Amino acid sequence: MNISLPDALKSFVDAQVASRGFGTNSEYVRELIRKDQDVQRLRGMILDGAASPIAGEVDEAYFDGLRKLARDSVGS
């Protein structure tokens, strides 16, 4: 795949590659694509959560259970 960029964007990409430790322009573009995939997955999870039924009340007992779960999983 070849991507054409105007000079201003090419200069920006070159600067990012040089300053952020990427070996090539392709590595930089791949990283951008991976980050966009993460954003899309997160957006999907948020939308799924918003569309799901309410599972129960979020109160102090709920957070106590989460804390216990977190402590138990660290100790395992």
N, C-alpha and C positions, 0 to 999 in steps of 0.2 A: 504494500500500500504506500503510495506517495501522497504527501500532503503539501499543498502550496500555501505559503503564508506571505502576506505583504511584508515589506522590509521591517516595518516597526514591530510586528509580532515576531518575526524571525530574530530580531535583535533582543527582544524580551526573552525568548526561549533560550537563546545563546547565553544571556546573562544568568538566567536561572540555572542552567546546566553548570556554568562555571562557579557560581557562588554557593550552590546547594549540594555539590558533590556528586552529581549525576555524571556517568561516564559518556553518555551520548544524548542527543536530542530525543532519540527513540525511548530511552529509559525515562526521561522526563514525561513524555507523552503517555507512556504506559502507566506511570504513577498517577497522572491526572485521570486517566480512564478508570483505574482501580478506585480512586477516591470517589468518582462519580457513581460507580457501581455501588459503593458503600452508602452513598447518599440515597440512591434509588431504593436499596434494600431497607434502609431506615425509614424512608417515606412510606414504603409499603407496610412495614410493621406498625407505624403510627396509624395509618389509615385502617388497617385490620383491627387494631385495638380500639379505635374510635367507633368502628362499626359493630364491635362485639357487645354482647349483653353485659350488664353490670354483674360482676361475680359476687360481690359482697361489699360490706361497708369497710372503708379504710379508716381504722381508728387506732388507738394506742396498742391494742392487742395484736392487730395486724402487723404493726412495725416491730413489736416484741418478737413475734414469730419469725419475721425476716431476720432480725438480729441473731436469734438463736440458730436459725438455718445457716447463716453466714459463719457464726462461730463454730458450729459443728462441722462445716465443710472444710474449714481451715485446719481443724484438729485431726482430720482424717488422714 
